[in-house]
């Protein structure tokens, strides 16, 4: 997973833009992805993470 993918998932989860340079860490723990930003710790199921990325790519491709 790249910082851009993590930033997309974090942005979608928080409902605001999280830039890749503000991602401090992203770790896969079992069936979850933990994302650390300066002001939040986000834990997502891996399937939700994949769904966010897929939805974002579909939105970009449909433009």
PDB file of N, CA, C and O in Angstrom:
ATOM      1  N   UNK A   1       0.847  -1.164   0.000  1.00  0.00           N
ATOM      2  CA  UNK A   1       0.000   0.000   0.000  1.00  0.00           C
ATOM      3  C   UNK A   1       0.897   1.232   0.000  1.00  0.00           C
ATOM      4  O   UNK A   1       1.901   1.290   0.709  1.00  0.00           O
ATOM      5  N   UNK A   2       0.518   2.202  -0.800  1.00  0.00           N
ATOM      6  CA  UNK A   2       1.313   3.425  -0.913  1.00  0.00           C
ATOM      7  C   UNK A   2       0.710   4.523  -0.036  1.00  0.00           C
ATOM      8  O   UNK A   2      -0.415   4.404   0.449  1.00  0.00           O
ATOM      9  N   UNK A   3       1.477   5.582   0.152  1.00  0.00           N
ATOM     10  CA  UNK A   3       0.965   6.687   0.973  1.00  0.00           C
ATOM     11  C   UNK A   3      -0.232   7.354   0.308  1.00  0.00           C
ATOM     12  O   UNK A   3      -1.094   7.899   0.997  1.00  0.00           O
ATOM     13  N   UNK A   4      -0.298   7.320  -1.008  1.00  0.00           N
ATOM     14  CA  UNK A   4      -1.443   7.910  -1.701  1.00  0.00           C
ATOM     15  C   UNK A   4      -2.699   7.081  -1.422  1.00  0.00           C
ATOM     16  O   UNK A   4      -3.761   7.642  -1.149  1.00  0.00           O
ATOM     17  N   UNK A   5      -2.587   5.764  -1.489  1.00  0.00           N
ATOM     18  CA  UNK A   5      -3.730   4.908  -1.180  1.00  0.00           C
ATOM     19  C   UNK A   5      -4.197   5.117   0.255  1.00  0.00           C
ATOM     20  O   UNK A   5      -5.396   5.202   0.521  1.00  0.00           O
ATOM     21  N   UNK A   6      -3.258   5.198   1.160  1.00  0.00           N
ATOM     22  CA  UNK A   6      -3.596   5.396   2.569  1.00  0.00           C
ATOM     23  C   UNK A   6      -4.245   6.762   2.768  1.00  0.00           C
ATOM     24  O   UNK A   6      -5.208   6.881   3.526  1.00  0.00           O
ATOM     25  N   UNK A   7      -3.738   7.782   2.106  1.00  0.00           N
ATOM     26  CA  UNK A   7      -4.320   9.119   2.219  1.00  0.00           C
ATOM     27  C   UNK A   7      -5.739   9.154   1.663  1.00  0.00           C
ATOM     28  O   UNK A   7      -6.602   9.834   2.219  1.00  0.00           O
ATOM     29  N   UNK A   8      -5.992   8.434   0.579  1.00  0.00           N
ATOM     30  CA  UNK A   8      -7.343   8.360   0.011  1.00  0.00           C
ATOM     31  C   UNK A   8      -8.291   7.718   1.012  1.00  0.00           C
ATOM     32  O   UNK A   8      -9.372   8.245   1.273  1.00  0.00           O
ATOM     33  N   UNK A   9      -7.892   6.587   1.572  1.00  0.00           N
ATOM     34  CA  UNK A   9      -8.748   5.887   2.536  1.00  0.00           C
ATOM     35  C   UNK A   9      -8.978   6.738   3.782  1.00  0.00           C
ATOM     36  O   UNK A   9     -10.100   6.802   4.285  1.00  0.00           O
ATOM     37  N   UNK A  10      -7.932   7.389   4.285  1.00  0.00           N
ATOM     38  CA  UNK A  10      -8.071   8.243   5.467  1.00  0.00           C
ATOM     39  C   UNK A  10      -8.999   9.418   5.171  1.00  0.00           C
ATOM     40  O   UNK A  10      -9.826   9.782   6.008  1.00  0.00           O
ATOM     41  N   UNK A  11      -8.868  10.008   3.997  1.00  0.00           N
ATOM     42  CA  UNK A  11      -9.727  11.133   3.608  1.00  0.00           C
ATOM     43  C   UNK A  11     -11.186  10.713   3.539  1.00  0.00           C
ATOM     44  O   UNK A  11     -12.072  11.428   4.008  1.00  0.00           O
ATOM     45  N   UNK A  12     -11.427   9.550   2.951  1.00  0.00           N
ATOM     46  CA  UNK A  12     -12.806   9.083   2.829  1.00  0.00           C
ATOM     47  C   UNK A  12     -13.399   8.746   4.194  1.00  0.00           C
ATOM     48  O   UNK A  12     -14.579   8.997   4.436  1.00  0.00           O
ATOM     49  N   UNK A  13     -12.599   8.185   5.075  1.00  0.00           N
ATOM     50  CA  UNK A  13     -13.085   7.829   6.403  1.00  0.00           C
ATOM     51  C   UNK A  13     -13.357   9.060   7.263  1.00  0.00           C
ATOM     52  O   UNK A  13     -14.358   9.114   7.978  1.00  0.00           O
ATOM     53  N   UNK A  14     -12.463  10.054   7.191  1.00  0.00           N
ATOM     54  CA  UNK A  14     -12.613  11.253   8.023  1.00  0.00           C
ATOM     55  C   UNK A  14     -13.542  12.298   7.413  1.00  0.00           C
ATOM     56  O   UNK A  14     -14.031  13.178   8.122  1.00  0.00           O
ATOM     57  N   UNK A  15     -13.792  12.211   6.104  1.00  0.00           N
ATOM     58  CA  UNK A  15     -14.658  13.175   5.450  1.00  0.00           C
ATOM     59  C   UNK A  15     -13.981  14.506   5.171  1.00  0.00           C
ATOM     60  O   UNK A  15     -14.655  15.517   4.974  1.00  0.00           O
ATOM     61  N   UNK A  16     -12.662  14.513   5.152  1.00  0.00           N
ATOM     62  CA  UNK A  16     -11.892  15.718   4.812  1.00  0.00           C
ATOM     63  C   UNK A  16     -10.583  15.263   4.177  1.00  0.00           C
ATOM     64  O   UNK A  16     -10.205  14.097   4.292  1.00  0.00           O
ATOM     65  N   UNK A  17      -9.906  16.165   3.520  1.00  0.00           N
ATOM     66  CA  UNK A  17      -8.673  15.814   2.812  1.00  0.00           C
ATOM     67  C   UNK A  17      -7.535  15.565   3.795  1.00  0.00           C
ATOM     68  O   UNK A  17      -7.270  16.371   4.686  1.00  0.00           O
ATOM     69  N   UNK A  18      -6.870  14.428   3.609  1.00  0.00           N
ATOM     70  CA  UNK A  18      -5.651  14.109   4.342  1.00  0.00           C
ATOM     71  C   UNK A  18      -4.571  13.925   3.286  1.00  0.00           C
ATOM     72  O   UNK A  18      -4.643  12.999   2.478  1.00  0.00           O
ATOM     73  N   UNK A  19      -3.583  14.788   3.287  1.00  0.00           N
ATOM     74  CA  UNK A  19      -2.515  14.724   2.300  1.00  0.00           C
ATOM     75  C   UNK A  19      -1.531  13.608   2.634  1.00  0.00           C
ATOM     76  O   UNK A  19      -1.291  13.329   3.809  1.00  0.00           O
ATOM     77  N   UNK A  20      -0.956  12.961   1.607  1.00  0.00           N
ATOM     78  CA  UNK A  20      -0.024  11.853   1.848  1.00  0.00           C
ATOM     79  C   UNK A  20       1.136  12.204   2.779  1.00  0.00           C
ATOM     80  O   UNK A  20       1.594  11.348   3.536  1.00  0.00           O
ATOM     81  N   UNK A  21       1.616  13.444   2.736  1.00  0.00           N
ATOM     82  CA  UNK A  21       2.752  13.822   3.583  1.00  0.00           C
ATOM     83  C   UNK A  21       2.389  13.875   5.066  1.00  0.00           C
ATOM     84  O   UNK A  21       3.276  13.932   5.919  1.00  0.00           O
ATOM     85  N   UNK A  22       1.082  13.858   5.382  1.00  0.00           N
ATOM     86  CA  UNK A  22       0.664  13.872   6.782  1.00  0.00           C
ATOM     87  C   UNK A  22       0.410  12.474   7.345  1.00  0.00           C
ATOM     88  O   UNK A  22       0.065  12.333   8.518  1.00  0.00           O
ATOM     89  N   UNK A  23       0.577  11.456   6.529  1.00  0.00           N
ATOM     90  CA  UNK A  23       0.453  10.085   7.003  1.00  0.00           C
ATOM     91  C   UNK A  23       1.744   9.725   7.719  1.00  0.00           C
ATOM     92  O   UNK A  23       2.815   9.695   7.113  1.00  0.00           O
ATOM     93  N   UNK A  24       1.637   9.458   8.996  1.00  0.00           N
ATOM     94  CA  UNK A  24       2.829   9.127   9.777  1.00  0.00           C
ATOM     95  C   UNK A  24       3.138   7.636   9.735  1.00  0.00           C
ATOM     96  O   UNK A  24       4.305   7.245   9.760  1.00  0.00           O
ATOM     97  N   UNK A  25       2.110   6.807   9.673  1.00  0.00           N
ATOM     98  CA  UNK A  25       2.313   5.358   9.606  1.00  0.00           C
ATOM     99  C   UNK A  25       1.047   4.691   9.113  1.00  0.00           C
ATOM    100  O   UNK A  25      -0.056   5.195   9.321  1.00  0.00           O
ATOM    101  N   UNK A  26       1.212   3.558   8.459  1.00  0.00           N
ATOM    102  CA  UNK A  26       0.102   2.705   8.056  1.00  0.00           C
ATOM    103  C   UNK A  26       0.583   1.272   8.212  1.00  0.00           C
ATOM    104  O   UNK A  26       1.605   0.877   7.653  1.00  0.00           O
ATOM    105  N   UNK A  27      -0.173   0.505   8.982  1.00  0.00           N
ATOM    106  CA  UNK A  27       0.233  -0.854   9.303  1.00  0.00           C
ATOM    107  C   UNK A  27      -0.948  -1.789   9.138  1.00  0.00           C
ATOM    108  O   UNK A  27      -2.060  -1.487   9.570  1.00  0.00           O
ATOM    109  N   UNK A  28      -0.696  -2.925   8.509  1.00  0.00           N
ATOM    110  CA  UNK A  28      -1.737  -3.948   8.435  1.00  0.00           C
ATOM    111  C   UNK A  28      -1.600  -4.836   9.666  1.00  0.00           C
ATOM    112  O   UNK A  28      -0.545  -5.416   9.925  1.00  0.00           O
ATOM    113  N   UNK A  29      -2.685  -4.925  10.410  1.00  0.00           N
ATOM    114  CA  UNK A  29      -2.703  -5.719  11.637  1.00  0.00           C
ATOM    115  C   UNK A  29      -3.833  -6.735  11.502  1.00  0.00           C
ATOM    116  O   UNK A  29      -5.005  -6.395  11.664  1.00  0.00           O
ATOM    117  N   UNK A  30      -3.481  -7.962  11.208  1.00  0.00           N
ATOM    118  CA  UNK A  30      -4.510  -8.982  11.004  1.00  0.00           C
ATOM    119  C   UNK A  30      -5.385  -8.629   9.827  1.00  0.00           C
ATOM    120  O   UNK A  30      -4.898  -8.508   8.702  1.00  0.00           O
ATOM    121  N   UNK A  31      -6.682  -8.460  10.070  1.00  0.00           N
ATOM    122  CA  UNK A  31      -7.633  -8.113   9.013  1.00  0.00           C
ATOM    123  C   UNK A  31      -7.962  -6.628   8.982  1.00  0.00           C
ATOM    124  O   UNK A  31      -8.957  -6.231   8.375  1.00  0.00           O
ATOM    125  N   UNK A  32      -7.142  -5.799   9.626  1.00  0.00           N
ATOM    126  CA  UNK A  32      -7.376  -4.358   9.687  1.00  0.00           C
ATOM    127  C   UNK A  32      -6.171  -3.587   9.171  1.00  0.00           C
ATOM    128  O   UNK A  32      -5.058  -4.107   9.096  1.00  0.00           O
ATOM    129  N   UNK A  33      -6.424  -2.329   8.817  1.00  0.00           N
ATOM    130  CA  UNK A  33      -5.363  -1.385   8.472  1.00  0.00           C
ATOM    131  C   UNK A  33      -5.444  -0.260   9.489  1.00  0.00           C
ATOM    132  O   UNK A  33      -6.502   0.344   9.661  1.00  0.00           O
ATOM    133  N   UNK A  34      -4.347   0.025  10.158  1.00  0.00           N
ATOM    134  CA  UNK A  34      -4.278   1.125  11.111  1.00  0.00           C
ATOM    135  C   UNK A  34      -3.505   2.265  10.460  1.00  0.00           C
ATOM    136  O   UNK A  34      -2.393   2.070   9.970  1.00  0.00           O
ATOM    137  N   UNK A  35      -4.095   3.450  10.458  1.00  0.00           N
ATOM    138  CA  UNK A  35      -3.498   4.631   9.840  1.00  0.00           C
ATOM    139  C   UNK A  35      -3.310   5.687  10.918  1.00  0.00           C
ATOM    140  O   UNK A  35      -4.249   6.021  11.641  1.00  0.00           O
ATOM    141  N   UNK A  36      -2.110   6.202  11.023  1.00  0.00           N
ATOM    142  CA  UNK A  36      -1.791   7.224  12.019  1.00  0.00           C
ATOM    143  C   UNK A  36      -1.523   8.546  11.314  1.00  0.00           C
ATOM    144  O   UNK A  36      -0.645   8.642  10.457  1.00  0.00           O
ATOM    145  N   UNK A  37      -2.300   9.573  11.692  1.00  0.00           N
ATOM    146  CA  UNK A  37      -2.081  10.933  11.200  1.00  0.00           C
ATOM    147  C   UNK A  37      -1.794  11.801  12.420  1.00  0.00           C
ATOM    148  O   UNK A  37      -1.949  11.333  13.547  1.00  0.00           O
ATOM    149  N   UNK A  38      -1.381  13.052  12.227  1.00  0.00           N
ATOM    150  CA  UNK A  38      -1.085  13.904  13.382  1.00  0.00           C
ATOM    151  C   UNK A  38      -2.263  14.094  14.338  1.00  0.00           C
ATOM    152  O   UNK A  38      -2.055  14.320  15.530  1.00  0.00           O
ATOM    153  N   UNK A  39      -3.498  14.007  13.833  1.00  0.00           N
ATOM    154  CA  UNK A  39      -4.645  14.261  14.702  1.00  0.00           C
ATOM    155  C   UNK A  39      -5.651  13.115  14.787  1.00  0.00           C
ATOM    156  O   UNK A  39      -6.735  13.288  15.346  1.00  0.00           O
ATOM    157  N   UNK A  40      -5.305  11.942  14.237  1.00  0.00           N
ATOM    158  CA  UNK A  40      -6.251  10.821  14.291  1.00  0.00           C
ATOM    159  C   UNK A  40      -5.532   9.483  14.156  1.00  0.00           C
ATOM    160  O   UNK A  40      -4.473   9.374  13.538  1.00  0.00           O
ATOM    161  N   UNK A  41      -6.142   8.485  14.752  1.00  0.00           N
ATOM    162  CA  UNK A  41      -5.750   7.098  14.532  1.00  0.00           C
ATOM    163  C   UNK A  41      -6.980   6.414  13.949  1.00  0.00           C
ATOM    164  O   UNK A  41      -8.037   6.369  14.578  1.00  0.00           O
ATOM    165  N   UNK A  42      -6.831   5.889  12.752  1.00  0.00           N
ATOM    166  CA  UNK A  42      -7.954   5.301  12.037  1.00  0.00           C
ATOM    167  C   UNK A  42      -7.692   3.807  11.901  1.00  0.00           C
ATOM    168  O   UNK A  42      -6.611   3.398  11.480  1.00  0.00           O
ATOM    169  N   UNK A  43      -8.676   3.001  12.256  1.00  0.00           N
ATOM    170  CA  UNK A  43      -8.578   1.558  12.062  1.00  0.00           C
ATOM    171  C   UNK A  43      -9.715   1.131  11.151  1.00  0.00           C
ATOM    172  O   UNK A  43     -10.889   1.330  11.466  1.00  0.00           O
ATOM    173  N   UNK A  44      -9.356   0.540  10.016  1.00  0.00           N
ATOM    174  CA  UNK A  44     -10.340   0.102   9.038  1.00  0.00           C
ATOM    175  C   UNK A  44     -10.179  -1.387   8.763  1.00  0.00           C
ATOM    176  O   UNK A  44      -9.056  -1.890   8.726  1.00  0.00           O
ATOM    177  N   UNK A  45     -11.280  -2.096   8.570  1.00  0.00           N
ATOM    178  CA  UNK A  45     -11.153  -3.463   8.062  1.00  0.00           C
ATOM    179  C   UNK A  45     -10.517  -3.413   6.671  1.00  0.00           C
ATOM    180  O   UNK A  45     -10.768  -2.479   5.910  1.00  0.00           O
ATOM    181  N   UNK A  46      -9.711  -4.393   6.342  1.00  0.00           N
ATOM    182  CA  UNK A  46      -8.997  -4.393   5.058  1.00  0.00           C
ATOM    183  C   UNK A  46      -9.977  -4.328   3.891  1.00  0.00           C
ATOM    184  O   UNK A  46      -9.674  -3.711   2.870  1.00  0.00           O
ATOM    185  N   UNK A  47     -11.149  -4.956   4.024  1.00  0.00           N
ATOM    186  CA  UNK A  47     -12.131  -4.914   2.942  1.00  0.00           C
ATOM    187  C   UNK A  47     -12.655  -3.491   2.731  1.00  0.00           C
ATOM    188  O   UNK A  47     -12.855  -3.078   1.588  1.00  0.00           O
ATOM    189  N   UNK A  48     -12.879  -2.744   3.794  1.00  0.00           N
ATOM    190  CA  UNK A  48     -13.303  -1.347   3.676  1.00  0.00           C
ATOM    191  C   UNK A  48     -12.217  -0.524   2.990  1.00  0.00           C
ATOM    192  O   UNK A  48     -12.518   0.315   2.140  1.00  0.00           O
ATOM    193  N   UNK A  49     -10.959  -0.758   3.353  1.00  0.00           N
ATOM    194  CA  UNK A  49      -9.843  -0.069   2.716  1.00  0.00           C
ATOM    195  C   UNK A  49      -9.864  -0.326   1.214  1.00  0.00           C
ATOM    196  O   UNK A  49      -9.748   0.611   0.424  1.00  0.00           O
ATOM    197  N   UNK A  50     -10.011  -1.583   0.815  1.00  0.00           N
ATOM    198  CA  UNK A  50     -10.054  -1.927  -0.612  1.00  0.00           C
ATOM    199  C   UNK A  50     -11.260  -1.290  -1.295  1.00  0.00           C
ATOM    200  O   UNK A  50     -11.155  -0.819  -2.427  1.00  0.00           O
ATOM    201  N   UNK A  51     -12.405  -1.274  -0.613  1.00  0.00           N
ATOM    202  CA  UNK A  51     -13.605  -0.662  -1.193  1.00  0.00           C
ATOM    203  C   UNK A  51     -13.414   0.829  -1.419  1.00  0.00           C
ATOM    204  O   UNK A  51     -13.836   1.354  -2.450  1.00  0.00           O
ATOM    205  N   UNK A  52     -12.782   1.525  -0.469  1.00  0.00           N
ATOM    206  CA  UNK A  52     -12.513   2.953  -0.643  1.00  0.00           C
ATOM    207  C   UNK A  52     -11.639   3.200  -1.868  1.00  0.00           C
ATOM    208  O   UNK A  52     -11.922   4.096  -2.663  1.00  0.00           O
ATOM    209  N   UNK A  53     -10.587   2.416  -2.020  1.00  0.00           N
ATOM    210  CA  UNK A  53      -9.681   2.589  -3.162  1.00  0.00           C
ATOM    211  C   UNK A  53     -10.417   2.282  -4.464  1.00  0.00           C
ATOM    212  O   UNK A  53     -10.282   3.027  -5.435  1.00  0.00           O
ATOM    213  N   UNK A  54     -11.182   1.212  -4.501  1.00  0.00           N
ATOM    214  CA  UNK A  54     -11.931   0.837  -5.702  1.00  0.00           C
ATOM    215  C   UNK A  54     -12.949   1.915  -6.066  1.00  0.00           C
ATOM    216  O   UNK A  54     -13.058   2.294  -7.231  1.00  0.00           O
ATOM    217  N   UNK A  55     -13.689   2.407  -5.083  1.00  0.00           N
ATOM    218  CA  UNK A  55     -14.675   3.462  -5.336  1.00  0.00           C
ATOM    219  C   UNK A  55     -14.003   4.723  -5.867  1.00  0.00           C
ATOM    220  O   UNK A  55     -14.524   5.366  -6.778  1.00  0.00           O
ATOM    221  N   UNK A  56     -12.855   5.079  -5.307  1.00  0.00           N
ATOM    222  CA  UNK A  56     -12.136   6.268  -5.744  1.00  0.00           C
ATOM    223  C   UNK A  56     -11.662   6.101  -7.190  1.00  0.00           C
ATOM    224  O   UNK A  56     -11.796   7.022  -7.996  1.00  0.00           O
ATOM    225  N   UNK A  57     -11.108   4.928  -7.521  1.00  0.00           N
ATOM    226  CA  UNK A  57     -10.632   4.683  -8.882  1.00  0.00           C
ATOM    227  C   UNK A  57     -11.789   4.693  -9.883  1.00  0.00           C
ATOM    228  O   UNK A  57     -11.647   5.217 -10.988  1.00  0.00           O
ATOM    229  N   UNK A  58     -12.919   4.123  -9.508  1.00  0.00           N
ATOM    230  CA  UNK A  58     -14.089   4.140 -10.393  1.00  0.00           C
ATOM    231  C   UNK A  58     -14.568   5.571 -10.630  1.00  0.00           C
ATOM    232  O   UNK A  58     -14.953   5.920 -11.746  1.00  0.00           O
ATOM    233  N   UNK A  59     -14.547   6.397  -9.589  1.00  0.00           N
ATOM    234  CA  UNK A  59     -14.957   7.799  -9.743  1.00  0.00           C
ATOM    235  C   UNK A  59     -14.008   8.557 -10.656  1.00  0.00           C
ATOM    236  O   UNK A  59     -14.445   9.370 -11.470  1.00  0.00           O
ATOM    237  N   UNK A  60     -12.720   8.298 -10.527  1.00  0.00           N
ATOM    238  CA  UNK A  60     -11.732   8.969 -11.384  1.00  0.00           C
ATOM    239  C   UNK A  60     -11.883   8.526 -12.840  1.00  0.00           C
ATOM    240  O   UNK A  60     -11.806   9.345 -13.755  1.00  0.00           O
ATOM    241  N   UNK A  61     -12.096   7.232 -13.047  1.00  0.00           N
ATOM    242  CA  UNK A  61     -12.201   6.706 -14.410  1.00  0.00           C
ATOM    243  C   UNK A  61     -13.478   7.144 -15.111  1.00  0.00           C
ATOM    244  O   UNK A  61     -13.528   7.169 -16.341  1.00  0.00           O
ATOM    245  N   UNK A  62     -14.507   7.488 -14.351  1.00  0.00           N
ATOM    246  CA  UNK A  62     -15.767   7.888 -14.967  1.00  0.00           C
ATOM    247  C   UNK A  62     -15.803   9.370 -15.342  1.00  0.00           C
ATOM    248  O   UNK A  62     -16.786   9.828 -15.926  1.00  0.00           O
ATOM    249  N   UNK A  63     -14.768  10.118 -15.024  1.00  0.00           N
ATOM    250  CA  UNK A  63     -14.758  11.555 -15.355  1.00  0.00           C
ATOM    251  C   UNK A  63     -14.605  11.791 -16.820  1.00  0.00           C
ATOM    252  O   UNK A  63     -14.578  12.940 -17.261  1.00  0.00           O
TER     253      UNK A  63
END
